Amino acid sequence: MARPPAATIANGRRPSGVERAAMMMLILGETHGAPIWELLDDDEIRELSAAMAALGPVSMTVIENLMVDFVSRLSANGGVIGDVDSTERLLVQFLPKDRVGMIMEEIRGPAGRTMWEKLSNVPEVALASYLKNEYPQTVAVVLSKIKPEQTAKVLAILPEEFALDVVRRMLAMESVQKDILERIEQTLRHELMSSLSQTSKRDPHEAMAEIFNAFDRQTETRFLTKLDEAAKESADRIKQLMFTFDDLGKLDSAGIQTLLRDAPRDRLAVALKGATSSMRDFILENMSSRSAKMMLDDIENMGPVRMRDVDESQSALVALAKDLAARGQIAIAKSKGEDELVY
């Protein structure tokens, strides 16, 4: 079915995207349009409001064309949701069950086009736990095919005598025959990847916490408030999993000093401008007296700062902390009490 022509303004001019949005918001009105307004930031609201004010009279023909075009686009793009479960349900209709199982293991398992790329995304602890029960020669072949950094971490986890045997075999290893390599890949696919795919389902609260971390402060507060009213347990779980600027206060002295050493000075000043007094004191106390005084001078001399800039700077420092933690240079704890999580 051909898509209807796009709506045009009365004089024949094709409406811009913001004009089309303005017309749609006028059609939806106060009741149905309210949820959409709540999702827009200040700049988007100003732009959309200006377009609405400048529209003038809009003919019924234009409105009808706009609505038909909208429904056509919605039916073409918004009517299907693709996910792992729907994919599996579709595949079992025309493929053997064992074949579907292999395909879904590939999809659910670690990312990567080849087995060795997938293996490079397997956590070292999980890989070492599997390999410690294999023949040392097999382990030597596997570790020779993955990244050196990952091999080093796996060897450090394996029992010492076993690891030394593997190292000796890697040193003496010549080219591996293709059929042997294929058998090892097949074993890894059926045993290791299969077990990982069955246990790798992620808590949706973790994914949502990452999304909330990416929100600016105003949007984050708005969504958490609404969610707290509708599903308090989910809201509490997300709050526990979120890692925020204030959580940097849980770093030990070595950790915060490592962070400050890598943090851009201008970003740090803006972040501290909007920080709580306790958080600001914590960071300044971990700087030298001279650096702390210079930082306070920078903060006092910069004048008013937009909250958006503060949020961006604090988010940049949080991202830096996560990057340092991923590299093993600092350990960041998010939760409180005995259920501490180290990222």
C-alpha positions as CSV (number, residue, x, y, z in Angstrom):
1,M,0.0,0.0,0.0
2,A,1.5,3.3,-1.0
3,R,2.0,5.9,1.7
4,P,-0.3,9.0,1.3
5,P,1.4,12.3,0.4
6,A,2.7,14.2,3.4
7,A,0.6,17.0,4.8
8,T,1.1,20.5,3.3
9,I,0.3,23.9,4.7
10,A,-2.5,25.9,3.1
11,N,-0.3,27.7,0.6
12,G,1.1,24.4,-0.7
13,R,4.4,24.5,1.2
14,R,5.5,21.2,2.7
15,P,5.5,21.6,6.5
16,S,8.7,21.1,8.4
17,G,9.1,18.4,11.0
18,V,8.5,20.8,13.9
19,E,5.3,22.1,12.2
20,R,4.0,18.6,11.8
21,A,4.7,18.0,15.5
22,A,3.0,21.2,16.4
23,M,-0.1,20.2,14.5
24,M,-0.1,16.8,16.1
25,M,0.1,18.3,19.6
26,L,-2.8,20.7,18.8
27,I,-4.8,17.7,17.6
28,L,-4.0,15.7,20.8
29,G,-5.0,18.6,23.0
30,E,-4.4,19.0,26.7
31,T,-5.5,15.5,28.0
32,H,-3.8,13.3,25.4
33,G,-0.8,15.6,24.8
34,A,0.1,16.0,28.5
35,P,2.3,12.8,28.7
36,I,4.3,13.9,25.7
37,W,4.9,17.4,27.0
38,E,6.3,15.8,30.2
39,L,9.0,14.0,28.2
40,L,10.3,17.2,26.4
41,D,13.1,19.3,27.7
42,D,12.9,23.1,27.9
43,D,14.5,23.8,24.5
44,E,12.1,21.3,22.8
45,I,9.1,22.9,24.5
46,R,10.1,26.4,23.4
47,E,10.7,25.3,19.8
48,L,7.4,23.4,19.7
49,S,5.4,26.2,21.3
50,A,6.8,28.7,18.9
51,A,5.8,26.5,15.9
52,M,2.3,26.1,17.3
53,A,1.9,29.9,17.8
54,A,3.1,30.5,14.2
55,L,0.9,27.9,12.5
56,G,-2.2,30.0,11.8
57,P,-5.3,28.4,10.3
58,V,-4.8,24.8,9.1
59,S,-7.3,23.2,6.8
60,M,-9.1,20.0,7.5
61,T,-7.5,18.4,4.4
62,V,-4.0,19.1,5.8
63,I,-5.1,17.6,9.2
64,E,-6.5,14.5,7.5
65,N,-3.4,14.0,5.4
66,L,-1.2,14.4,8.5
67,M,-3.2,11.8,10.5
68,V,-3.2,9.3,7.6
69,D,0.5,9.8,7.2
70,F,1.1,9.3,10.9
71,V,-1.0,6.1,11.1
72,S,0.8,4.8,8.0
73,R,4.2,5.4,9.5
74,L,3.1,3.9,12.8
75,S,1.9,0.7,11.2
76,A,5.0,0.4,9.1
77,N,7.5,1.1,11.9
78,G,5.8,0.6,15.3
79,G,3.7,-2.5,15.0
80,V,6.4,-5.1,15.6
81,I,8.7,-5.6,18.6
82,G,11.7,-7.8,18.1
83,D,13.2,-9.6,21.0
84,V,14.8,-12.9,21.9
85,D,11.6,-14.7,22.9
86,S,9.6,-13.6,19.9
87,T,12.5,-14.7,17.6
88,E,12.6,-18.1,19.2
89,R,8.8,-18.6,18.9
90,L,9.1,-17.8,15.2
91,L,12.0,-20.1,14.5
92,V,10.4,-23.2,16.1
93,Q,7.6,-22.9,13.5
94,F,9.9,-24.0,10.7
95,L,13.2,-25.3,12.1
96,P,14.1,-28.4,14.1
97,K,14.1,-27.8,17.8
98,D,17.8,-28.7,18.3
99,R,18.8,-26.3,15.5
100,V,16.8,-23.5,17.1
101,G,18.5,-24.2,20.4
102,M,21.9,-23.8,18.8
103,I,20.9,-20.5,17.1
104,M,19.4,-19.1,20.3
105,E,22.5,-20.1,22.3
106,E,24.6,-18.1,19.8
107,I,22.2,-15.1,20.2
108,R,22.0,-15.2,24.0
109,G,25.7,-15.9,24.6
110,P,28.5,-13.4,24.6
111,A,28.9,-11.1,21.7
112,G,31.2,-11.8,18.8
113,R,31.1,-13.2,15.2
114,T,33.5,-16.1,15.8
115,M,33.9,-18.4,18.7
116,W,37.2,-16.8,19.7
117,E,35.6,-13.3,19.7
118,K,32.8,-14.6,21.8
119,L,35.3,-16.2,24.2
120,S,37.0,-12.8,24.6
121,N,33.8,-11.4,26.1
122,V,33.4,-14.2,28.6
123,P,34.3,-13.2,32.2
124,E,37.7,-14.5,33.2
125,V,36.4,-16.2,36.3
126,A,33.7,-18.1,34.3
127,L,36.3,-19.1,31.7
128,A,38.8,-20.3,34.3
129,S,36.2,-22.2,36.1
130,Y,35.4,-24.1,32.9
131,L,39.0,-24.6,31.7
132,K,40.3,-26.0,35.0
133,N,38.4,-29.2,34.3
134,E,39.9,-29.6,30.8
135,Y,43.1,-31.2,29.6
136,P,46.1,-28.8,29.9
137,Q,46.8,-29.1,26.1
138,T,43.2,-28.1,25.3
139,V,43.5,-25.1,27.7
140,A,46.8,-24.2,26.1
141,V,45.1,-24.1,22.6
142,V,42.2,-22.0,23.9
143,L,44.4,-19.5,25.7
144,S,46.6,-19.1,22.7
145,K,43.6,-18.0,20.6
146,I,42.3,-15.2,22.9
147,K,43.7,-11.8,23.9
148,P,46.9,-11.8,25.9
149,E,45.3,-9.6,28.6
150,Q,42.5,-12.1,29.1
151,T,44.9,-15.1,29.0
152,A,47.0,-13.4,31.8
153,K,43.9,-13.0,34.0
154,V,42.7,-16.6,33.4
155,L,46.2,-18.0,34.2
156,A,46.3,-16.0,37.4
157,I,43.0,-17.6,38.5
158,L,43.8,-21.2,37.6
159,P,45.6,-23.5,40.2
160,E,49.3,-22.7,40.1
161,E,50.7,-26.1,39.0
162,F,48.0,-26.5,36.4
163,A,48.6,-23.0,35.1
164,L,52.4,-23.6,34.9
165,D,51.7,-26.8,32.9
166,V,49.5,-24.8,30.5
167,V,52.3,-22.2,30.1
168,R,54.9,-24.9,29.2
169,R,52.5,-26.4,26.6
170,M,51.8,-23.0,25.1
171,L,55.6,-22.4,24.8
172,A,56.1,-25.8,23.1
173,M,53.0,-25.5,20.9
174,E,53.2,-25.6,17.1
175,S,50.4,-25.0,14.6
176,V,47.2,-26.7,15.6
177,Q,45.5,-29.0,13.1
178,K,42.2,-27.6,11.7
179,D,40.1,-30.6,12.7
180,I,41.4,-30.4,16.3
181,L,40.6,-26.7,16.4
182,E,37.1,-27.3,15.1
183,R,36.4,-29.9,17.7
184,I,37.5,-27.6,20.5
185,E,35.3,-24.8,19.1
186,Q,32.3,-27.2,18.9
187,T,32.9,-28.3,22.5
188,L,33.1,-24.7,23.7
189,R,29.9,-23.8,21.8
190,H,27.9,-26.7,23.2
191,E,29.2,-26.7,26.8
192,L,30.6,-23.3,27.9
193,M,28.4,-21.0,25.7
194,S,25.3,-23.1,26.4
195,S,25.7,-22.8,30.1
196,L,26.5,-19.1,29.9
197,S,23.4,-18.4,27.7
198,Q,21.2,-20.1,30.3
199,T,22.5,-18.0,33.1
200,S,23.1,-14.7,31.3
201,K,19.6,-13.2,31.5
202,R,20.0,-9.8,32.9
203,D,18.0,-8.2,35.6
204,P,15.9,-5.5,33.8
205,H,16.4,-3.3,36.8
206,E,20.1,-3.2,36.0
207,A,19.5,-2.0,32.4
208,M,16.9,0.5,33.6
209,A,19.4,1.9,36.3
210,E,21.9,2.5,33.4
211,I,19.2,4.4,31.5
212,F,18.3,6.5,34.6
213,N,22.0,7.2,35.1
214,A,22.0,8.8,31.7
215,F,19.1,11.1,32.5
216,D,19.7,14.7,33.5
217,R,18.8,15.3,37.2
218,Q,15.4,16.8,36.5
219,T,14.3,14.0,34.2
220,E,15.7,11.4,36.6
221,T,13.8,12.9,39.6
222,R,10.5,13.1,37.6
223,F,10.7,9.5,36.4
224,L,11.7,8.1,39.8
225,T,8.9,10.0,41.5
226,K,6.3,8.7,39.1
227,L,7.7,5.2,39.3
228,D,7.9,5.3,43.1
229,E,4.1,6.1,43.1
230,A,3.3,3.3,40.6
231,A,5.8,0.6,41.6
232,K,7.7,1.4,44.7
233,E,9.7,-1.9,44.8
234,S,11.0,-1.4,41.3
235,A,11.9,2.3,42.1
236,D,13.8,1.2,45.2
237,R,15.6,-1.5,43.3
238,I,16.7,1.0,40.6
239,K,17.9,3.5,43.2
240,Q,20.1,0.8,44.7
241,L,21.6,-0.1,41.4
242,M,22.2,3.5,40.2
243,F,25.7,4.9,40.5
244,T,25.6,8.7,40.9
245,F,28.1,11.5,41.5
246,D,27.4,11.4,45.3
247,D,28.4,7.7,45.3
248,L,32.0,8.9,44.5
249,G,32.0,9.8,48.2
250,K,32.3,6.1,48.9
251,L,35.7,5.9,47.3
252,D,38.7,5.4,49.5
253,S,41.5,8.0,49.6
254,A,43.6,6.2,47.0
255,G,40.6,5.9,44.7
256,I,39.4,9.5,44.8
257,Q,43.0,10.7,44.4
258,T,43.4,8.6,41.3
259,L,40.1,10.0,39.9
260,L,41.2,13.6,40.7
261,R,44.5,13.0,38.9
262,D,42.7,12.1,35.7
263,A,39.7,14.5,36.0
264,P,39.7,17.6,33.7
265,R,40.0,20.7,36.0
266,D,37.2,22.6,34.3
267,R,34.8,19.7,34.6
268,L,35.6,19.2,38.2
269,A,35.1,22.8,39.1
270,V,31.6,22.9,37.4
271,A,30.7,19.6,39.1
272,L,31.6,20.9,42.5
273,K,29.8,24.1,41.9
274,G,26.5,22.2,42.1
275,A,27.6,19.5,44.5
276,T,26.4,19.2,48.1
277,S,28.6,20.7,50.8
278,S,29.5,17.3,52.1
279,M,30.5,16.0,48.7
280,R,32.5,19.2,48.0
281,D,34.3,18.9,51.3
282,F,35.1,15.3,50.7
283,I,36.8,16.0,47.3
284,L,38.6,19.1,48.5
285,E,40.0,17.2,51.5
286,N,41.6,14.8,49.1
287,M,43.4,17.6,47.3
288,S,46.6,19.4,48.4
289,S,46.0,22.6,50.3
290,R,47.2,24.7,47.3
291,S,45.0,22.7,44.8
292,A,42.0,22.9,47.0
293,K,42.4,26.7,47.4
294,M,42.8,27.2,43.6
295,M,39.7,25.0,43.0
296,L,37.6,27.1,45.5
297,D,38.8,30.3,43.8
298,D,37.8,28.8,40.4
299,I,34.3,27.9,41.8
300,E,33.7,31.3,43.3
301,N,34.9,33.2,40.2
302,M,32.9,31.3,37.6
303,G,29.5,32.9,38.5
304,P,26.1,31.3,37.9
305,V,26.2,27.9,36.2
306,R,23.4,26.2,34.4
307,M,22.2,23.0,36.2
308,R,22.4,21.2,32.8
309,D,26.2,22.0,32.8
310,V,26.5,20.7,36.3
311,D,24.8,17.5,35.5
312,E,27.0,16.9,32.4
313,S,30.2,17.6,34.4
314,Q,29.1,15.3,37.2
315,S,28.1,12.6,34.7
316,A,31.5,12.9,33.0
317,L,33.2,12.3,36.4
318,V,31.0,9.3,37.1
319,A,31.9,7.9,33.6
320,L,35.6,8.5,34.3
321,A,35.3,6.6,37.6
322,K,33.6,3.6,35.9
323,D,36.3,3.6,33.2
324,L,39.0,3.6,35.9
325,A,37.2,0.8,37.7
326,A,36.9,-1.3,34.5
327,R,40.7,-0.9,34.1
328,G,41.2,-2.1,37.7
329,Q,42.7,1.2,38.9
330,I,40.0,1.9,41.4
331,A,37.2,0.0,43.1
332,I,33.8,1.7,43.3
333,A,31.1,0.5,45.8
334,K,27.5,1.4,45.0
335,S,25.2,-0.3,47.6
336,K,25.1,0.3,51.3
337,G,25.8,-1.9,54.3
338,E,26.8,-5.6,53.9
339,D,25.5,-6.1,50.4
340,E,28.3,-4.1,48.8
341,L,28.8,-4.4,45.1
342,V,32.1,-3.8,43.5
343,Y,32.0,-2.8,39.8
